[in-house]
Amino acid sequence: MHFSPKSNTKKSKKIHSEQLDLGVTDPKFPATRYQGSKLKIADWIWENIKDIPFETVLDAFGGTACVSYMLKSKNKTVTYNDILKFNNQIGKALIQNSSTTLADKDIDALLVKCPSLNYKSIIQDNFSGIYYAEDEDKWLDIVTQNIYLMEDKFKKAIAFFALFQACIIKRPFNLFHRNNLYIRTADVERSFGNKVTWETPFDVYFRRFASEANRAVFDNGKQNRAINQDVFEINENYDLVYIDTPYISKKGATVNYHDFYHFLEGLVDYPNWHSQIDFKSKHNRLKPVKSLWNDKKLITDAFDSLFQKFQNSVIIVSYRSDGIPTVEELALVLSKYKKEIVEIEKVIYKYVLSHKESHEILLIAK
Ligand SMILES: C[S@@+](CC[C@H](N)C(=O)[O-])C[C@H]1O[C@@H](n2cnc3c(N)ncnc32)[C@H](O)[C@@H]1O
């Protein structure tokens, strides 16, 4: 195959102490387009936990990895976890990886057909007219299979990162929850979205996001890891555990990550994708998986089990002021296992003119 695993692997970038202070506002961390991303409040989180003595930290619901990255930049030994396989690739690329980058010639090789390879057409066969244009489906089939064949796990993770970001930015609402390619293609006046963004070719985005990921790679001198487990299966001890579960709003609206991002989960499991598709759904999502975090009857007990599990660690919970359970209920559950609980609130003005606001909550339990 045309990838050489060790070639173009740059020397470790050690971050100097003054750079470490820049935290996640350091422009090296890529922009996120992910439901519930804490990128905008990562520095605020740090400000509130920086005086707690800790070395090892578990980011139990890691998502975009922006909180793990902030903690890595503060010289902590970080374990990033997320139940989704595609997110695990992001954690590998940005957290576990300390030195490997994707060279231009790796990217060039990824973007063309390899003559000796017999390509499958899973995306063209199953997602025609659902998420992307025909030529884009073809591009995705080729590039995904090329990425699959990469031998170096960190180069592969960076390539997947670039692929996911390109897929997300080209989607209306940055999601895969509906069969709604028509929003992109219809010739109508829109009050949202951006046709130029959607129509920019995959190649252009892939190169852009690969270089964003390359810029984010650094070594903090610690053995950081990215794991891919249901949080309840983790059996290790950490000084501090950061918890940012999927959230249920007061009105009962849930964020089902498996459903919203099923297409990316399919890309990362390309050979098995077809057998996992729920053909009864209009948008050919993956077969549904039940989650405690999406069930308002079960979520409070799920928090209870989680706090019990990590009761020997300092527990930090990101939450919202209008969730189910309420902040008060959550703090009560936490108080079963922890003596000292501090609640911190941050008001983010979303619409300055209409004065609508949403509150970010941080529970710090020692
Ligand atoms: C609110 S998001 C986390 C956002 C993240 N803190 C960030 O800033 O990007 C919740 C994450 O939890 C993950 N998740 C859901 N159920 C999980 C489980 N049982 N174990 C581990 N991760 C889970 C989802 O895949 C999703 O990425």
The ligand as a MOL file (V3000), in Angstrom:
LIG
                    3D

  0  0  0     0  0            999 V3000
M  V30 BEGIN CTAB
M  V30 COUNTS 27 29 0 0 0
M  V30 BEGIN ATOM
M  V30 1 C -22.2840 16.4010 26.1110 0
M  V30 2 S -21.2940 15.3630 25.1060 0 CHG=1
M  V30 3 C -19.6780 15.6840 25.7230 0
M  V30 4 C -19.1070 16.9290 25.1330 0
M  V30 5 C -17.6510 17.1320 25.4690 0
M  V30 6 N -17.4340 17.4380 26.8640 0
M  V30 7 C -17.1080 18.2480 24.6050 0
M  V30 8 O -16.8400 19.3350 25.1290 0
M  V30 9 O -17.0000 18.0600 23.3950 0 CHG=-1
M  V30 10 C -21.6170 13.7410 25.7200 0
M  V30 11 C -20.7640 12.6340 25.1170 0
M  V30 12 O -21.0150 11.4470 25.8590 0
M  V30 13 C -20.8630 10.3410 25.0020 0
M  V30 14 N -21.5560 9.2050 25.6560 0
M  V30 15 C -22.8750 8.9240 25.6680 0
M  V30 16 N -23.1270 7.8370 26.4270 0
M  V30 17 C -21.9400 7.4310 26.9280 0
M  V30 18 C -21.5410 6.3670 27.7870 0
M  V30 19 N -22.4480 5.5120 28.2730 0
M  V30 20 N -20.2310 6.2340 28.0980 0
M  V30 21 C -19.3140 7.1070 27.5840 0
M  V30 22 N -19.6330 8.1220 26.7570 0
M  V30 23 C -20.9260 8.2930 26.4360 0
M  V30 24 C -21.4630 10.8160 23.7000 0
M  V30 25 O -20.9820 10.0740 22.6140 0
M  V30 26 C -21.0640 12.2930 23.6620 0
M  V30 27 O -19.9110 12.4880 22.8950 0
M  V30 END ATOM
M  V30 BEGIN BOND
M  V30 1 1 1 2
M  V30 2 1 2 3
M  V30 3 1 2 10
M  V30 4 1 3 4
M  V30 5 1 4 5
M  V30 6 1 5 6
M  V30 7 1 5 7
M  V30 8 2 7 8
M  V30 9 1 7 9
M  V30 10 1 10 11
M  V30 11 1 11 12
M  V30 12 1 11 26
M  V30 13 1 12 13
M  V30 14 1 13 14
M  V30 15 1 13 24
M  V30 16 1 14 15
M  V30 17 1 14 23
M  V30 18 2 15 16
M  V30 19 1 16 17
M  V30 20 1 17 18
M  V30 21 2 17 23
M  V30 22 1 18 19
M  V30 23 2 18 20
M  V30 24 1 20 21
M  V30 25 2 21 22
M  V30 26 1 22 23
M  V30 27 1 24 25
M  V30 28 1 24 26
M  V30 29 1 26 27
M  V30 END BOND
M  V30 END CTAB
M  END
